[in-house]
Amino acid sequence: MRNARLFSLLSVLLTVFALCLPTAAQTQGNATATTRVAAGQKQKISGVVLSREIDKLVVRDINGSDVAVSVSGATKIVEKKANPFRGARTYPVTALLRGLEVEVEGRGDNSGALVAEKIKFTNDDFGVARSLDTRVAPVETRVTTTEGRMDTAENRLTAAEQNAQRLSGQLEELSAVANTARGGAKAAQETADQALAAAKANSADIQATNDRISQIDNYEAKQNIAVNFKVNSAVLSAEAKAALDEIAAQAKNEKGYLIQVTGYASADGPEAKNRALSERRAEAVRRYLAENHDIPLQRMINPFGFGELKPVAENDTREGRKQNRRVEVAILVSKGLTVSGATTSNVSSQ
């Protein structure tokens, strides 16, 4: 498509250049044939805009005759479209550029000019004419002597040669523009290929992100300690407080953490009493963390006392019962926020 538009532009350039060169007939003093339109006669012509003034055009038809065309505010300037499924574009009078191929319908006036009622042209022809008008300097030079006569044929030939040189340079410029456009299209394709390759390279990262989001509600124990109590006591010892101080400091360095507190008792005494005792021990730990380390309550899961259940040692020995009188404290961290596996360590204070 780009090559077709470039060849169309070159064709129009050569056409206008040929129209501006003095023909053999003009060299011999013969003027270009001019067609007059009878007053009131309806006529339709096709040709190329040769020259243009504010409200007048000179159109050279396919027979090589020039027709004067008058343009008024009532003249409709519309697109000669090939697609029947959309409306035709309309154009301002300034769109009637030199070199534009047009189709004019109208009636003659008393001066022999064709008063245009409708002027039509294709959008492609308008694009070519606009490129010609904006990028190519006028290719004819009208030189008049101080007496108002046309200059000699030798001077006109010199001007034509200069115009030909300018036209050659402009054609080279158009070729360079076309090459630049092709280079830009290639660069755009390379950029698109690089973006696609980057998207494929990042697919693993995207999958990893999705996996982290799916694990956001799953928690694992990042740190776990146990603090022990005396018989029938829910009072924290100095060793227990030191262990709680350490785990509180670790918890504050985690993101999205929760603290789980569970209390236990040995098998000494009634079962109901031991269950209540384990709950008081768990509550004592929770209160210590909140009051002494400003751990938010919403960060701590409601403490629970299991009583004699889930012993870690035999209740038949003194040492075993001592280990069972405990509160376990665990720092829970969302799997979606951890990078590597959690490390669990057990700290016991007597």
C-alpha positions as CSV (number, residue, x, y, z in Angstrom):
1,M,0.0,0.0,0.0
2,R,2.9,2.4,0.8
3,N,4.6,1.7,-2.5
4,A,1.3,2.3,-4.4
5,R,0.9,5.7,-2.7
6,L,4.5,6.6,-3.5
7,F,4.2,5.7,-7.1
8,S,0.9,7.7,-7.3
9,L,2.6,10.7,-5.8
10,L,5.5,10.4,-8.3
11,S,3.0,10.2,-11.2
12,V,1.3,13.4,-10.2
13,L,4.6,15.1,-9.8
14,L,5.7,14.2,-13.3
15,T,2.2,15.2,-14.6
16,V,2.4,18.6,-13.1
17,F,6.0,19.0,-14.3
18,A,5.0,18.1,-17.8
19,L,2.1,20.5,-17.7
20,C,4.5,23.3,-16.7
21,L,7.1,22.7,-19.4
22,P,6.6,24.7,-22.6
23,T,5.2,22.5,-25.3
24,A,6.3,22.6,-28.9
25,A,3.0,24.2,-29.7
26,Q,3.7,27.0,-27.2
27,T,7.2,27.4,-28.6
28,Q,5.6,28.1,-32.0
29,G,3.3,30.7,-30.4
30,N,0.1,28.5,-30.1
31,A,-1.9,28.7,-26.8
32,T,-3.4,25.8,-25.0
33,A,-7.0,25.1,-26.1
34,T,-9.6,26.5,-23.8
35,T,-13.2,25.1,-23.6
36,R,-16.1,27.4,-23.0
37,V,-19.3,26.2,-21.5
38,A,-22.5,27.6,-22.9
39,A,-24.6,29.6,-20.5
40,G,-27.1,27.4,-18.6
41,Q,-25.7,24.2,-20.1
42,K,-25.3,21.4,-17.7
43,Q,-21.9,19.7,-18.0
44,K,-19.7,17.2,-16.2
45,I,-15.9,17.1,-16.6
46,S,-13.0,15.1,-15.2
47,G,-9.5,16.3,-15.0
48,V,-6.6,17.6,-13.0
49,V,-6.6,21.0,-11.2
50,L,-4.0,23.0,-13.0
51,S,-4.3,26.3,-11.1
52,R,-6.4,27.7,-8.3
53,E,-7.4,31.1,-7.1
54,I,-9.7,32.0,-4.2
55,D,-13.0,31.1,-6.0
56,K,-11.7,29.9,-9.4
57,L,-10.1,26.8,-10.8
58,V,-8.5,25.8,-14.1
59,V,-9.1,22.1,-14.8
60,R,-7.4,20.4,-17.6
61,D,-9.6,17.5,-18.9
62,I,-8.6,14.2,-20.4
63,N,-8.6,15.8,-23.9
64,G,-6.0,18.4,-22.9
65,S,-8.5,21.3,-22.8
66,D,-8.6,23.8,-20.0
67,V,-11.9,24.6,-18.4
68,A,-12.5,27.6,-16.1
69,V,-14.4,26.5,-13.0
70,S,-16.1,28.9,-10.6
71,V,-16.5,27.8,-6.9
72,S,-19.2,29.3,-4.6
73,G,-20.5,28.8,-1.1
74,A,-23.2,26.5,-2.6
75,T,-20.7,24.2,-4.2
76,K,-20.6,20.7,-2.6
77,I,-17.1,19.3,-2.2
78,V,-17.5,15.6,-1.3
79,E,-15.5,12.4,-1.4
80,K,-15.9,10.1,-4.4
81,K,-16.0,6.9,-2.3
82,A,-15.8,3.3,-3.2
83,N,-17.3,1.9,0.0
84,P,-21.1,2.0,-0.2
85,F,-21.5,1.1,3.5
86,R,-20.4,4.5,4.9
87,G,-21.2,8.1,4.2
88,A,-19.0,10.3,2.0
89,R,-16.6,12.7,3.6
90,T,-17.0,16.4,2.9
91,Y,-14.1,18.8,2.4
92,P,-13.6,22.6,2.6
93,V,-12.8,24.6,-0.5
94,T,-9.1,24.7,0.6
95,A,-8.9,21.0,-0.2
96,L,-9.0,21.9,-3.9
97,L,-5.2,21.7,-4.4
98,R,-3.2,21.8,-7.6
99,G,-2.6,18.4,-9.0
100,L,-5.8,17.0,-7.6
101,E,-7.8,14.7,-9.9
102,V,-11.5,15.9,-9.7
103,E,-14.9,15.3,-11.2
104,V,-16.9,18.6,-11.6
105,E,-20.6,18.9,-12.2
106,G,-22.3,22.2,-12.9
107,R,-23.7,24.7,-15.4
108,G,-22.1,27.3,-17.7
109,D,-22.4,31.0,-17.0
110,N,-22.2,34.1,-19.3
111,S,-18.4,34.2,-19.1
112,G,-18.1,30.6,-20.5
113,A,-16.9,29.2,-17.1
114,L,-18.4,26.2,-15.5
115,V,-20.2,27.1,-12.2
116,A,-19.5,24.1,-10.0
117,E,-22.5,22.6,-8.2
118,K,-20.6,19.5,-7.0
119,I,-16.9,18.6,-7.0
120,K,-15.9,15.0,-6.2
121,F,-12.5,13.3,-5.7
122,T,-11.2,10.2,-3.9
123,N,-9.5,10.4,-0.5
124,D,-6.4,8.8,-1.9
125,D,-6.1,11.4,-4.7
126,F,-6.5,14.1,-2.0
127,G,-3.7,12.6,0.0
128,V,-1.4,12.6,-3.0
129,A,-2.3,16.2,-3.8
130,R,-1.8,17.3,-0.3
131,S,1.7,15.6,-0.2
132,L,2.5,17.4,-3.4
133,D,1.3,20.7,-2.1
134,T,3.2,20.5,1.2
135,R,6.4,18.9,0.2
136,V,7.1,20.0,-3.3
137,A,7.8,23.6,-4.3
138,P,6.0,25.0,-7.4
139,V,7.7,23.6,-10.5
140,E,7.0,26.4,-12.9
141,T,8.4,29.9,-12.8
142,R,6.5,32.7,-14.4
143,V,8.8,35.5,-15.2
144,T,7.5,38.7,-16.7
145,T,9.5,41.5,-18.2
146,T,9.1,45.1,-17.0
147,E,6.8,45.5,-20.0
148,G,4.5,42.7,-18.9
149,R,5.6,40.3,-21.7
150,M,6.6,36.6,-21.3
151,D,10.3,36.1,-21.1
152,T,12.2,34.5,-24.0
153,A,12.1,30.8,-24.7
154,E,15.8,30.5,-23.6
155,N,14.9,31.9,-20.1
156,R,11.9,29.6,-19.9
157,L,14.1,26.6,-20.8
158,T,16.6,27.6,-18.0
159,A,13.8,27.8,-15.5
160,A,12.5,24.4,-16.6
161,E,16.0,22.9,-16.1
162,Q,16.2,24.4,-12.6
163,N,12.7,23.0,-11.8
164,A,13.9,19.6,-13.1
165,Q,16.9,19.7,-10.7
166,R,14.7,20.7,-7.8
167,L,12.2,17.9,-8.7
168,S,15.1,15.4,-8.8
169,G,16.2,16.4,-5.3
170,Q,12.6,16.2,-4.0
171,L,12.2,12.7,-5.5
172,E,15.4,11.6,-3.7
173,E,13.9,13.1,-0.5
174,L,10.7,11.2,-0.9
175,S,12.7,8.0,-1.4
176,A,14.6,8.7,1.8
177,V,11.3,9.3,3.6
178,A,10.0,5.9,2.3
179,N,13.2,4.2,3.5
180,T,12.9,5.8,6.9
181,A,9.3,4.6,7.2
182,R,10.3,1.1,6.4
183,G,13.1,1.3,9.0
184,G,10.6,2.6,11.6
185,A,8.2,-0.3,10.9
186,K,11.1,-2.8,11.4
187,A,12.1,-1.2,14.6
188,A,8.5,-1.3,15.9
189,Q,8.3,-5.1,15.0
190,E,11.6,-5.7,16.9
191,T,10.2,-3.8,19.9
192,A,7.1,-5.9,19.9
193,D,9.1,-9.1,19.7
194,Q,11.2,-8.0,22.7
195,A,8.1,-7.2,24.7
196,L,6.7,-10.7,23.9
197,A,10.0,-12.3,24.9
198,A,10.0,-10.3,28.2
199,A,6.4,-11.4,28.9
200,K,7.3,-15.0,28.4
201,A,10.4,-14.6,30.7
202,N,8.2,-13.1,33.4
203,S,5.7,-15.9,33.3
204,A,7.5,-17.8,36.1
205,D,7.4,-14.7,38.3
206,I,3.7,-14.2,37.6
207,Q,3.1,-17.8,38.6
208,A,5.1,-17.4,41.8
209,T,3.1,-14.3,42.7
210,N,-0.2,-16.2,42.1
211,D,1.0,-19.0,44.3
212,R,1.9,-16.5,47.1
213,I,-1.6,-15.0,46.9
214,S,-3.2,-18.4,47.1
215,Q,-1.2,-19.1,50.3
216,I,-2.0,-15.8,52.0
217,D,-4.5,-17.4,54.4
218,N,-2.3,-20.4,55.3
219,Y,-0.1,-20.0,58.3
220,E,3.0,-21.9,59.6
221,A,4.9,-21.7,62.9
222,K,7.9,-19.5,62.5
223,Q,8.9,-19.8,66.2
224,N,7.6,-22.0,69.0
225,I,8.5,-21.9,72.8
226,A,7.2,-23.4,76.0
227,V,7.2,-21.7,79.4
228,N,6.6,-23.9,82.5
229,F,4.8,-23.2,85.8
230,K,4.9,-24.5,89.4
231,V,2.2,-26.9,90.8
232,N,-1.2,-25.2,91.0
233,S,0.3,-21.9,89.9
234,A,-0.4,-19.5,87.0
235,V,2.3,-17.0,88.0
236,L,5.1,-16.4,85.4
237,S,8.6,-17.1,86.7
238,A,11.6,-14.9,85.8
239,E,12.8,-17.5,83.3
240,A,9.3,-17.6,81.7
241,K,9.3,-13.8,81.4
242,A,12.7,-13.8,79.8
243,A,11.6,-16.3,77.2
244,L,8.4,-14.3,76.4
245,D,10.5,-11.1,76.1
246,E,12.6,-12.8,73.4
247,I,9.7,-14.2,71.4
248,A,7.9,-10.8,71.5
249,A,10.9,-9.1,70.0
250,Q,11.1,-11.7,67.3
251,A,7.4,-11.3,66.5
252,K,7.7,-7.6,65.9
253,N,10.2,-8.3,63.2
254,E,7.7,-10.4,61.2
255,K,5.1,-9.2,58.7
256,G,1.5,-10.4,59.0
257,Y,2.2,-12.5,62.1
258,L,-0.2,-14.0,64.7
259,I,0.6,-15.3,68.2
260,Q,-1.0,-18.5,69.4
261,V,-1.1,-19.2,73.1
262,T,-2.2,-22.6,74.5
263,G,-2.1,-23.7,78.1
264,Y,-1.7,-27.2,79.7
265,A,-1.6,-28.9,83.1
266,S,-0.2,-32.1,84.6
267,A,-2.5,-34.9,85.8
268,D,-2.3,-33.7,89.5
269,G,-5.8,-33.1,90.9
270,P,-9.3,-33.1,89.3
271,E,-9.6,-32.8,85.6
272,A,-11.9,-29.7,85.7
273,K,-9.6,-27.9,88.0
274,N,-6.6,-28.6,85.7
275,R,-8.6,-27.3,82.7
276,A,-9.3,-24.0,84.5
277,L,-5.7,-23.8,85.7
278,S,-4.4,-24.3,82.1
279,E,-6.7,-21.5,80.9
280,R,-5.4,-19.1,83.7
281,R,-1.8,-19.9,82.6
282,A,-2.6,-19.1,79.0
283,E,-4.3,-15.9,80.0
284,A,-1.3,-14.9,82.1
285,V,1.0,-15.2,79.1
286,R,-1.4,-13.2,76.8
287,R,-1.7,-10.4,79.4
288,Y,2.1,-10.3,79.8
289,L,2.7,-9.9,76.1
290,A,0.0,-7.2,75.8
291,E,1.0,-5.2,78.8
292,N,4.8,-5.4,78.7
293,H,5.4,-5.6,74.9
294,D,2.4,-3.8,73.4
295,I,1.5,-6.8,71.3
296,P,-1.9,-5.9,69.7
297,L,-4.8,-8.1,70.9
298,Q,-5.9,-8.7,67.3
299,R,-2.5,-10.2,66.7
300,M,-3.1,-12.9,69.5
301,I,-5.4,-15.8,68.9
302,N,-7.8,-16.3,71.8
303,P,-5.9,-18.4,74.4
304,F,-7.2,-21.8,75.1
305,G,-6.6,-24.3,77.9
306,F,-6.4,-28.0,77.2
307,G,-6.0,-29.1,80.8
308,E,-4.5,-32.6,81.1
309,L,-4.8,-33.2,77.4
310,K,-1.8,-33.5,75.0
311,P,0.9,-34.1,77.5
312,V,4.5,-33.9,76.3
313,A,5.8,-36.3,78.9
314,E,4.6,-39.1,81.2
315,N,2.6,-38.0,84.3
316,D,3.9,-40.9,86.3
317,T,7.2,-39.1,87.1
318,R,7.9,-35.8,88.8
319,E,10.0,-34.6,85.8
320,G,7.3,-35.6,83.3
321,R,4.6,-33.7,85.3
322,K,6.9,-30.7,85.5
323,Q,7.2,-30.6,81.7
324,N,3.4,-30.9,81.3
325,R,2.7,-27.8,83.4
326,R,3.3,-25.4,80.5
327,V,2.1,-22.8,78.1
328,E,3.1,-23.0,74.4
329,V,3.6,-19.8,72.5
330,A,3.9,-19.9,68.7
331,I,4.6,-17.1,66.1
332,L,2.4,-17.9,63.0
333,V,3.3,-16.3,59.7
334,S,1.4,-16.4,56.4
335,K,2.9,-18.7,53.9
336,G,2.1,-16.1,51.2
337,L,4.6,-13.7,52.9
338,T,7.5,-16.1,53.6
339,V,10.2,-16.7,51.1
340,S,11.9,-19.7,52.5
341,G,10.7,-22.4,54.9
342,A,10.0,-21.5,58.5
343,T,12.4,-22.5,61.2
344,T,11.0,-23.9,64.4
345,S,12.9,-24.0,67.6
346,N,11.9,-25.1,71.0
347,V,12.9,-23.1,74.1
348,S,12.1,-24.4,77.5
349,S,12.4,-22.5,80.8
350,Q,11.9,-24.1,84.1
